[in-house]
Amino acid sequence: MSTTTTSETRAPQDPAQPERKSARRGRRVLWHLGHVCFGCSVLVLVVAGALTLVLGVGLSAPAWLKERVARGISDGLPGYVLRFDDMSLTLERNLVPRLALRGVAIAGADGGPLAKLSALEVTVAPGPLLQGEVQPATVRLEGGQLLLRRRADGDLSLALTGPDAAQDTGEPQSVASLTQQIGAVLARPEFSALREVTADNLSLRYEDARAGRAWTADGGQVRLTREGALMGLRGNVTVLGARDYATTLEVSYGGLIGQVAAEFSVKFEDMPAGDIAGQSPALAWLGALDAPISGALRARVDTEGGLGPLNATLQIGAGALQPTPATEPITFRSARSYFTYDPGAQEIVFSELSVDSAWGSAQAEGTARLVGMEAGWPRELQAQIRVGEIIANPADVYPAPVTFEGATMDLRLQPDPFVLSIGAFRLRDQGQQLTLHGEVLGRDDGWDLALDGALDGLAPDRLLALWPEAMQPKARTWIEKNVRHADLSNIQLAIRAVPGGKPDLALEFDYENLETVYVRDVPPITGGAGHASIFDNWFVIHAERGQVMAAQGGRIDISGTSFVIPDLRLKEGPARAHLRTESTITAALSLLDSPPFRFLEKAGQAVTLADGRARLEGRLDFMLTERLRPDEVAFDVAGELHDVRSETLVKGRVLAAERLTVEASKDHIRIGGRARVGAVPVTGAWDMALGRNPQGESRVRGQIEISERFADEFGIGLPPGSLSGAGQADIEIGFAKGQPPEFALSSDLAGLGLRIPQLDWALSQAATGRLDVAGTLGEPPEIESIGLRAAGLTAQGSVRLNSQGAFERADFSNVAVADWLSAPVTLIGRGPGQTPRIEVRGGTVDLRRASLGGSGDGHSGGGPVDLRLERLQISEGMALTEFRATLDTAGGTSGPFEGRLNGITPVTGQVIPMDGRSAFHIKSEDAGGLLGAAGLLQQARNGKLDLMLTPAPEPGSYDGVLGIDQIRVKDAPVLAALLNTISVVGLVEQLYGNGLHFGRVDARFRLTPERLILLEGSAVGASVGISMDGYYHLASKAMDMQGVISPVYVLNVIGGVFARPGEGLIGFNYTLRGPTSDPVVGVNPLSAITPGFLREVFRRPAPTVDGRRPAAVSGQSGPDETRDRSFDYQRQDR
């Protein structure tokens, strides 16, 4: 059989006349064909007698006989012409005659061929023949052609034709009409003995106007049998096509002669699904298959000619579902279907529909309704299917098939074009139900798939079992390796596939009780609940709640955290974790110190460095690799620390903060804000570089308050009141693994008041300066350098602390205060609450510009001071060298000292606190040497000196009270000039001899940085008495003095009751002006005859300070006492 495609789509003829004409013509053909058979029977009878002698031998009729028989038959067929090529007659051994015609052709009246047979054989029934009736018993046809047509409306018709038959000879007869005509023929008396009609080697042409195709088959057989009132018709044909298998068809028909009601069946083997699908509306659903089908169709025709229920049995061989050549075939090994089709209800009832394929196997039952049958062919099928156990492994996506409990489906199938709409596919699996809906289209360019589904819940292991390894493998692998447990619910999925593209899966689900690892070697998430989704190759899992149990510090709340794989198509592609955590600081630091980060370990810090709460947000970016290196993790985390408290960040101190900020990235980590170290406010940040930082170097930068509480907190040990106000200092601390932290502090001292009463130095809060401190915070801490520059004070040195961090020692290479102090200073700690001991080893102090002082109120928190000065400058030209003093500044500066005046004469003395400054009580056993060293009197010898210097109101000025006992003056040019002037020869000779002896010298003066103001002075001895007052300029060593010289003072003093100390009744007024080396001496001779109390008219008033003469000082001798002592001096002179 060959298959062709035809364009014939004949519709039923509307005009009734042609149809009736065709029907009548068809009936005449059959009627006269019956007469041909009857005539042949008579002919057989006539000739039979002649053949008895040659029984069983076939004889060919002579030409004249052939012509006569042909003419006789044609005359019995009005409108037709019968021709044949040969005729033979045979008497069978059972005495049954058989006539055979060869090359039979039937033509119309116009000569057009209608049918052609290779042979026509007829046997006579012996029973009727014995009764004198000639009736055919059997008829055999060979080589005929049958034309079977199905019109566009689905009606079938059949006609006997030939290869040269004209195509316009009328329509074939319908099967029902044909069977009625056959029944009418068989019902005639002359055919009552006919039992069988066979046709062999038939050619069949099937033209299907609805499908637009035609098939041609050769070697067909048809057998018509008659048993009483029953008529049976059977036929078979083998069809060869383009496939590697042949299709065989067997058709059977049975019914009562003359009645329409009948039964028919069609059996077939290896019939292509596409061929059979177009033959019945009930088989339209097979159109998308490419597979051989074997089976049977059985149906009844009712008395009205209507088709009754169709029962079908289909065995489908190996093939594929492939609606178009471009669609990827979905192969199967076999399928089977048992169904009943009710044409009236247009419904198919499937009692079994099963399939076995590489994708799986299942068995179903259900019903399908044919919709849109107005044109005799369904537009669509609407089905409700119930499926039993399903064993599935589509496209071998699973290592082993998976089994489902069953399913129900609401489907709609549109055969052409192929559209399978799934209204609801409900799959039962382990107590859960998966519901799918969507469409599958077989387009000309491939499959177009859109499915949406929902599932109540699913265990992760079942999810992985149902998740094909080849579909979104990165997401599946991540879940398989990292999700240890979860309860999944509200699962939503969508599958999309378009021609030429890869299938795309979208999946969403809620989860609870999640336990998963999101970064390798980091503690897992537990108790997680949230939502996850896969869309457009983007995988996101979001935690609405959950926790991480850190190695230290307890629970970390991760509510709001999410994990993202942005492109599931990439192998070992990127991933991102969006973090949102709340926990203790210890837990957060423990998480940051987890492998592969180890941030705290790199910084040399413990995760327990602080207590408090931490709220962090940020992200981690890393690659989904088996071996994740630290440099492959990029992160950016920020957050806040609250209620922070640490006893380890600052050794020995408590660091506390209400709120600190945290920033961490691949390049650095930073923690900063406002805090307190003990009671001291501090603002700053700790910053650590990450990446290439093998030493774990980090740094703290910030500002710290410098105030009295700073000194108290860090145990600096300054006396109370040394600091006032508060300033800010910039501080920087550097950390490195295995090394003590290094720090540097600097401040402009703005807002800070400083006061060092011992140095008479202070810095107001409005002033500024510079403080720089650097050192290490080891065990113990060290201050390697400290520098101070403020208000004329500069100091540079280092500080050493003890093992407890308290002050132990400070060494300053040089301390300079304005222009009066420049010396190395050492401060030595004396314990908590004690003012350090001060040691000065060298340097200079200039008392002209300042003083060593104290409060003098007895309540100062001072301490001991040990001075070893190179030089203590008292005034211009007067200094103590090799100055040594052991002082106590508690309650003011006090203590003994010693030195050499101008490096020559030793002196001793005592520092006495007075009015917040220092007074000096100086003594010497060599008054003469001391006066000479001072440049006042080089020719004095011997004598005891007692000098009291008390602070004057002016800075660097002192009020002095001098007392000298038993001093001798020799070779004094100024005194000699004075004596010569008053012509006291004996005294001059005495001066140049053993020298003049003075039993007592007293003086009151004001010593300023520029000059010495001699308020009152006297020197008395047995030979002479001298009074003096005036000015001595220290820089120029020039004097401007005046006084009275009284010769023979031992007698002269008796009359000088009303004179000044050192003056007698008779005395000469004198003046000394000019340099001390060569002064100008002036004497007023008239003053000698002037009583002492009138002598003031010859001289200027004595100098005063502060508008008054200085008051007497305790221990100072008064005038009367001086006069009383004159006799003692006289006796000593003798």
HELIX and SHEET records of a PDB file:
HELIX    1   1 ALA A   16  LEU A   51  1                                  36    
HELIX    2   2 THR A   52  VAL A   54  5                                   3    
HELIX    3   3 ALA A   63  ASP A   75  1                                  13    
HELIX    4   4 PRO A  126  LEU A  130  1                                   5    
HELIX    5   5 VAL A  175  LEU A  186  1                                  12    
HELIX    6   6 PRO A  189  PHE A  191  5                                   3    
HELIX    7   7 ALA A  273  ALA A  277  1                                   5    
HELIX    8   8 PRO A  281  LEU A  286  5                                   6    
HELIX    9   9 PRO A  394  ASP A  396  5                                   3    
HELIX   10  10 PRO A  460  LEU A  466  1                                   7    
HELIX   11  11 PRO A  473  ASN A  482  1                                  10    
HELIX   12  12 ILE A  585  LEU A  592  1                                   8    
HELIX   13  13 PHE A  599  ALA A  603  1                                   5    
HELIX   14  14 PRO A  630  GLU A  632  5                                   3    
HELIX   15  15 GLU A  708  GLU A  713  1                                   6    
HELIX   16  16 PRO A  757  LEU A  759  5                                   3    
HELIX   17  17 ALA A  927  ALA A  933  1                                   7    
HELIX   18  18 PRO A  973  THR A  981  1                                   9    
HELIX   19  19 VAL A  985  TYR A  992  1                                   8    
HELIX   20  20 TYR A 1049  ASN A 1052  1                                   4    
HELIX   21  21 VAL A 1053  GLY A 1055  5                                   3    
HELIX   22  22 PRO A 1085  ILE A 1089  5                                   5    
HELIX   23  23 GLY A 1092  PHE A 1098  5                                   7    
HELIX   24  24 PRO A 1119  ASP A 1124  1                                   6    
HELIX   25  25 SER A 1126  ASP A 1133  1                                   8    
SHEET    1   A 7 SER A   2  THR A   5  0                                        
SHEET    2   A 7 ARG A 213  GLU A 227 -1                                        
SHEET    3   A 7 GLU A 196  ASP A 208 -1                                        
SHEET    4   A 7 PRO A 136  GLU A 142  1                                        
SHEET    5   A 7 PRO A 113  VAL A 124 -1                                        
SHEET    6   A 7 PRO A  97  GLY A 108 -1                                        
SHEET    7   A 7 TYR A  80  ARG A  83 -1                                        
SHEET    1   B20 SER A   2  THR A   5  0                                        
SHEET    2   B20 ARG A 213  GLU A 227 -1                                        
SHEET    3   B20 LEU A 230  LEU A 240 -1                                        
SHEET    4   B20 ALA A 246  LEU A 256 -1                                        
SHEET    5   B20 ALA A 262  PRO A 272 -1                                        
SHEET    6   B20 PRO A 292  VAL A 301 -1                                        
SHEET    7   B20 LEU A 310  ILE A 316 -1                                        
SHEET    8   B20 SER A 334  ASP A 342 -1                                        
SHEET    9   B20 GLU A 347  SER A 357 -1                                        
SHEET   10   B20 GLY A 360  VAL A 371 -1                                        
SHEET   11   B20 GLU A 380  VAL A 387 -1                                        
SHEET   12   B20 GLY A 406  GLN A 414 -1                                        
SHEET   13   B20 PHE A 418  ASP A 429 -1                                        
SHEET   14   B20 GLN A 432  ARG A 443 -1                                        
SHEET   15   B20 GLY A 446  LEU A 458 -1                                        
SHEET   16   B20 VAL A 483  ALA A 497 -1                                        
SHEET   17   B20 ASP A 504  THR A 516 -1                                        
SHEET   18   B20 ILE A 525  PHE A 535 -1                                        
SHEET   19   B20 TRP A 538  MET A 549 -1                                        
SHEET   20   B20 ARG A 555  ASP A 557 -1                                        
SHEET    1   C 6 SER A   2  THR A   5  0                                        
SHEET    2   C 6 ARG A 213  GLU A 227 -1                                        
SHEET    3   C 6 GLU A 196  ASP A 208 -1                                        
SHEET    4   C 6 GLN A 145  ARG A 150  1                                        
SHEET    5   C 6 LEU A 156  THR A 161 -1                                        
SHEET    6   C 6 GLN A 173  SER A 174 -1                                        
SHEET    1   D 8 SER A   2  THR A   5  0                                        
SHEET    2   D 8 ARG A 213  GLU A 227 -1                                        
SHEET    3   D 8 GLU A 196  ASP A 208 -1                                        
SHEET    4   D 8 PRO A 136  GLU A 142  1                                        
SHEET    5   D 8 PRO A 113  VAL A 124 -1                                        
SHEET    6   D 8 PRO A  97  GLY A 108 -1                                        
SHEET    7   D 8 ASP A  86  LEU A  91 -1                                        
SHEET    8   D 8 LEU A  59  SER A  60 -1                                        
SHEET    1   E12 SER A   2  THR A   5  0                                        
SHEET    2   E12 ARG A 213  GLU A 227 -1                                        
SHEET    3   E12 LEU A 230  LEU A 240 -1                                        
SHEET    4   E12 ALA A 246  LEU A 256 -1                                        
SHEET    5   E12 ALA A 262  PRO A 272 -1                                        
SHEET    6   E12 PRO A 292  VAL A 301 -1                                        
SHEET    7   E12 LEU A 310  ILE A 316 -1                                        
SHEET    8   E12 SER A 334  ASP A 342 -1                                        
SHEET    9   E12 GLU A 347  SER A 357 -1                                        
SHEET   10   E12 GLY A 360  VAL A 371 -1                                        
SHEET   11   E12 ILE A 390  ALA A 392 -1                                        
SHEET   12   E12 VAL A 402  PHE A 404 -1                                        
SHEET    1   F37 SER A   2  THR A   5  0                                        
SHEET    2   F37 ARG A 213  GLU A 227 -1                                        
SHEET    3   F37 LEU A 230  LEU A 240 -1                                        
SHEET    4   F37 ALA A 246  LEU A 256 -1                                        
SHEET    5   F37 ALA A 262  PRO A 272 -1                                        
SHEET    6   F37 PRO A 292  VAL A 301 -1                                        
SHEET    7   F37 LEU A 310  ILE A 316 -1                                        
SHEET    8   F37 SER A 334  ASP A 342 -1                                        
SHEET    9   F37 GLU A 347  SER A 357 -1                                        
SHEET   10   F37 GLY A 360  VAL A 371 -1                                        
SHEET   11   F37 GLU A 380  VAL A 387 -1                                        
SHEET   12   F37 GLY A 406  GLN A 414 -1                                        
SHEET   13   F37 PHE A 418  ASP A 429 -1                                        
SHEET   14   F37 GLN A 432  ARG A 443 -1                                        
SHEET   15   F37 GLY A 446  LEU A 458 -1                                        
SHEET   16   F37 VAL A 483  ALA A 497 -1                                        
SHEET   17   F37 ASP A 504  THR A 516 -1                                        
SHEET   18   F37 ILE A 525  PHE A 535 -1                                        
SHEET   19   F37 TRP A 538  MET A 549 -1                                        
SHEET   20   F37 SER A 562  ILE A 565 -1                                        
SHEET   21   F37 PRO A 574  THR A 584 -1                                        
SHEET   22   F37 ASP A 611  MET A 623 -1                                        
SHEET   23   F37 ALA A 634  SER A 646 -1                                        
SHEET   24   F37 LEU A 655  SER A 665 -1                                        
SHEET   25   F37 HIS A 668  VAL A 677 -1                                        
SHEET   26   F37 VAL A 680  ALA A 689 -1                                        
SHEET   27   F37 SER A 698  SER A 707 -1                                        
SHEET   28   F37 LEU A 723  ALA A 736 -1                                        
SHEET   29   F37 GLN A 739  SER A 747 -1                                        
SHEET   30   F37 GLY A 769  THR A 776 -1                                        
SHEET   31   F37 GLU A 782  ALA A 790 -1                                        
SHEET   32   F37 LEU A 793  LEU A 801 -1                                        
SHEET   33   F37 PHE A 807  VAL A 817 -1                                        
SHEET   34   F37 LEU A 821  ILE A 828 -1                                        
SHEET   35   F37 ARG A 837  ARG A 841 -1                                        
SHEET   36   F37 PRO A 864  SER A 875  1                                        
SHEET   37   F37 THR A 844  ASP A 846  1                                        
SHEET    1   G30 SER A   2  THR A   5  0                                        
SHEET    2   G30 ARG A 213  GLU A 227 -1                                        
SHEET    3   G30 LEU A 230  LEU A 240 -1                                        
SHEET    4   G30 ALA A 246  LEU A 256 -1                                        
SHEET    5   G30 ALA A 262  PRO A 272 -1                                        
SHEET    6   G30 PRO A 292  VAL A 301 -1                                        
SHEET    7   G30 LEU A 310  ILE A 316 -1                                        
SHEET    8   G30 SER A 334  ASP A 342 -1                                        
SHEET    9   G30 GLU A 347  SER A 357 -1                                        
SHEET   10   G30 GLY A 360  VAL A 371 -1                                        
SHEET   11   G30 GLU A 380  VAL A 387 -1                                        
SHEET   12   G30 GLY A 406  GLN A 414 -1                                        
SHEET   13   G30 PHE A 418  ASP A 429 -1                                        
SHEET   14   G30 GLN A 432  ARG A 443 -1                                        
SHEET   15   G30 GLY A 446  LEU A 458 -1                                        
SHEET   16   G30 VAL A 483  ALA A 497 -1                                        
SHEET   17   G30 ASP A 504  THR A 516 -1                                        
SHEET   18   G30 ILE A 525  PHE A 535 -1                                        
SHEET   19   G30 TRP A 538  MET A 549 -1                                        
SHEET   20   G30 SER A 562  ILE A 565 -1                                        
SHEET   21   G30 PRO A 574  THR A 584 -1                                        
SHEET   22   G30 ASP A 611  MET A 623 -1                                        
SHEET   23   G30 ALA A 634  SER A 646 -1                                        
SHEET   24   G30 LEU A 655  SER A 665 -1                                        
SHEET   25   G30 HIS A 668  VAL A 677 -1                                        
SHEET   26   G30 VAL A 680  ALA A 689 -1                                        
SHEET   27   G30 SER A 698  SER A 707 -1                                        
SHEET   28   G30 LEU A 723  ALA A 736 -1                                        
SHEET   29   G30 LEU A 752  ILE A 756 -1                                        
SHEET   30   G30 TRP A 761  LEU A 763 -1                                        
SHEET    1   H43 SER A   2  THR A   5  0                                        
SHEET    2   H43 ARG A 213  GLU A 227 -1                                        
SHEET    3   H43 LEU A 230  LEU A 240 -1                                        
SHEET    4   H43 ALA A 246  LEU A 256 -1                                        
SHEET    5   H43 ALA A 262  PRO A 272 -1                                        
SHEET    6   H43 PRO A 292  VAL A 301 -1                                        
SHEET    7   H43 LEU A 310  ILE A 316 -1                                        
SHEET    8   H43 SER A 334  ASP A 342 -1                                        
SHEET    9   H43 GLU A 347  SER A 357 -1                                        
SHEET   10   H43 GLY A 360  VAL A 371 -1                                        
SHEET   11   H43 GLU A 380  VAL A 387 -1                                        
SHEET   12   H43 GLY A 406  GLN A 414 -1                                        
SHEET   13   H43 PHE A 418  ASP A 429 -1                                        
SHEET   14   H43 GLN A 432  ARG A 443 -1                                        
SHEET   15   H43 GLY A 446  LEU A 458 -1                                        
SHEET   16   H43 VAL A 483  ALA A 497 -1                                        
SHEET   17   H43 ASP A 504  THR A 516 -1                                        
SHEET   18   H43 ILE A 525  PHE A 535 -1                                        
SHEET   19   H43 TRP A 538  MET A 549 -1                                        
SHEET   20   H43 SER A 562  ILE A 565 -1                                        
SHEET   21   H43 PRO A 574  THR A 584 -1                                        
SHEET   22   H43 ASP A 611  MET A 623 -1                                        
SHEET   23   H43 ALA A 634  SER A 646 -1                                        
SHEET   24   H43 LEU A 655  SER A 665 -1                                        
SHEET   25   H43 HIS A 668  VAL A 677 -1                                        
SHEET   26   H43 VAL A 680  ALA A 689 -1                                        
SHEET   27   H43 SER A 698  SER A 707 -1                                        
SHEET   28   H43 LEU A 723  ALA A 736 -1                                        
SHEET   29   H43 GLN A 739  SER A 747 -1                                        
SHEET   30   H43 GLY A 769  THR A 776 -1                                        
SHEET   31   H43 GLU A 782  ALA A 790 -1                                        
SHEET   32   H43 LEU A 793  LEU A 801 -1                                        
SHEET   33   H43 PHE A 807  VAL A 817 -1                                        
SHEET   34   H43 LEU A 821  ILE A 828 -1                                        
SHEET   35   H43 ARG A 837  ARG A 841 -1                                        
SHEET   36   H43 PRO A 864  SER A 875  1                                        
SHEET   37   H43 MET A 878  ASP A 888 -1                                        
SHEET   38   H43 GLY A 895  LEU A 901 -1                                        
SHEET   39   H43 THR A 905  MET A 914 -1                                        
SHEET   40   H43 ARG A 917  SER A 924 -1                                        
SHEET   41   H43 LYS A 944  PRO A 951 -1                                        
SHEET   42   H43 TYR A 958  VAL A 969 -1                                        
SHEET   43   H43 ALA A 940  ARG A 941 -1                                        
SHEET    1   I48 SER A   2  THR A   5  0                                        
SHEET    2   I48 ARG A 213  GLU A 227 -1                                        
SHEET    3   I48 LEU A 230  LEU A 240 -1                                        
SHEET    4   I48 ALA A 246  LEU A 256 -1                                        
SHEET    5   I48 ALA A 262  PRO A 272 -1                                        
SHEET    6   I48 PRO A 292  VAL A 301 -1                                        
SHEET    7   I48 LEU A 310  ILE A 316 -1                                        
SHEET    8   I48 SER A 334  ASP A 342 -1                                        
SHEET    9   I48 GLU A 347  SER A 357 -1                                        
SHEET   10   I48 GLY A 360  VAL A 371 -1                                        
SHEET   11   I48 GLU A 380  VAL A 387 -1                                        
SHEET   12   I48 GLY A 406  GLN A 414 -1                                        
SHEET   13   I48 PHE A 418  ASP A 429 -1                                        
SHEET   14   I48 GLN A 432  ARG A 443 -1                                        
SHEET   15   I48 GLY A 446  LEU A 458 -1                                        
SHEET   16   I48 VAL A 483  ALA A 497 -1                                        
SHEET   17   I48 ASP A 504  THR A 516 -1                                        
SHEET   18   I48 ILE A 525  PHE A 535 -1                                        
SHEET   19   I48 TRP A 538  MET A 549 -1                                        
SHEET   20   I48 SER A 562  ILE A 565 -1                                        
SHEET   21   I48 PRO A 574  THR A 584 -1                                        
SHEET   22   I48 ASP A 611  MET A 623 -1                                        
SHEET   23   I48 ALA A 634  SER A 646 -1                                        
SHEET   24   I48 LEU A 655  SER A 665 -1                                        
SHEET   25   I48 HIS A 668  VAL A 677 -1                                        
SHEET   26   I48 VAL A 680  ALA A 689 -1                                        
SHEET   27   I48 SER A 698  SER A 707 -1                                        
SHEET   28   I48 LEU A 723  ALA A 736 -1                                        
SHEET   29   I48 GLN A 739  SER A 747 -1                                        
SHEET   30   I48 GLY A 769  THR A 776 -1                                        
SHEET   31   I48 GLU A 782  ALA A 790 -1                                        
SHEET   32   I48 LEU A 793  LEU A 801 -1                                        
SHEET   33   I48 PHE A 807  VAL A 817 -1                                        
SHEET   34   I48 LEU A 821  ILE A 828 -1                                        
SHEET   35   I48 ARG A 837  ARG A 841 -1                                        
SHEET   36   I48 PRO A 864  SER A 875  1                                        
SHEET   37   I48 MET A 878  ASP A 888 -1                                        
SHEET   38   I48 GLY A 895  LEU A 901 -1                                        
SHEET   39   I48 THR A 905  MET A 914 -1                                        
SHEET   40   I48 ARG A 917  SER A 924 -1                                        
SHEET   41   I48 LYS A 944  PRO A 951 -1                                        
SHEET   42   I48 TYR A 958  VAL A 969 -1                                        
SHEET   43   I48 LEU A 996  LEU A1007 -1                                        
SHEET   44   I48 ARG A1011  VAL A1020 -1                                        
SHEET   45   I48 VAL A1024  HIS A1033 -1                                        
SHEET   46   I48 ALA A1038  PRO A1047 -1                                        
SHEET   47   I48 PHE A1068  PRO A1075 -1                                        
SHEET   48   I48 VAL A1080  ASN A1084 -1                                        
SHEET    1   J 3 LEU A 289  ASP A 290  0                                        
SHEET    2   J 3 GLY A 319  LEU A 321 -1                                        
SHEET    3   J 3 ILE A 330  PHE A 332 -1                                        
END                                                                             
